[in-house]
Amino acid sequence: MNRKTTVTNHLGEVISTGTIDISWEEARVHRNHCLTKTDLWYLKDRWDELSSVKKGQLNSYRKALRDLPQDYPGENANDACDNWPQPEDWF
């Protein structure tokens, strides 16, 4: 999840850059979307076609998403967003 912002003018020239604070509610919405996108891989016909390596990658990614609140506690979700797990290309 990207916290970086860029403000440009009408010509596309960069006026300013920075980072924004992300609330846990925003992070949860994005996390739930990421989990939902990978749910289909757990249907039996798809799951059975995955190699053991891909099954491990998928399980690790989803676990990392679920663990974000515990691994990066705090008032806002900035640390969690800065350490957001990256999905594999095949997801």
ChimeraX attribute file (.defattr): number of C-alpha atoms within 10 A of each C-alpha:
attribute: neighborCount
match mode: 1-to-1
recipient: residues
	/A:1	15
	/A:2	12
	/A:3	12
	/A:4	11
	/A:5	11
	/A:6	11
	/A:7	11
	/A:8	12
	/A:9	9
	/A:10	6
	/A:11	6
	/A:12	8
	/A:13	10
	/A:14	11
	/A:15	9
	/A:16	10
	/A:17	11
	/A:18	9
	/A:19	11
	/A:20	11
	/A:21	13
	/A:22	18
	/A:23	14
	/A:24	18
	/A:25	11
	/A:26	12
	/A:27	20
	/A:28	16
	/A:29	11
	/A:30	15
	/A:31	19
	/A:32	12
	/A:33	12
	/A:34	15
	/A:35	16
	/A:36	12
	/A:37	11
	/A:38	15
	/A:39	12
	/A:40	13
	/A:41	17
	/A:42	14
	/A:43	9
	/A:44	9
	/A:45	10
	/A:46	10
	/A:47	14
	/A:48	12
	/A:49	11
	/A:50	14
	/A:51	10
	/A:52	11
	/A:53	9
	/A:54	15
	/A:55	16
	/A:56	12
	/A:57	15
	/A:58	21
	/A:59	14
	/A:60	14
	/A:61	21
	/A:62	19
	/A:63	13
	/A:64	16
	/A:65	21
	/A:66	15
	/A:67	12
	/A:68	20
	/A:69	17
	/A:70	9
	/A:71	13
	/A:72	16
	/A:73	13
	/A:74	13
	/A:75	9
	/A:76	17
	/A:77	20
	/A:78	22
	/A:79	16
	/A:80	22
	/A:81	21
	/A:82	13
	/A:83	14
	/A:84	17
	/A:85	16
	/A:86	10
	/A:87	14
	/A:88	10
	/A:89	5
	/A:90	6
	/A:91	12
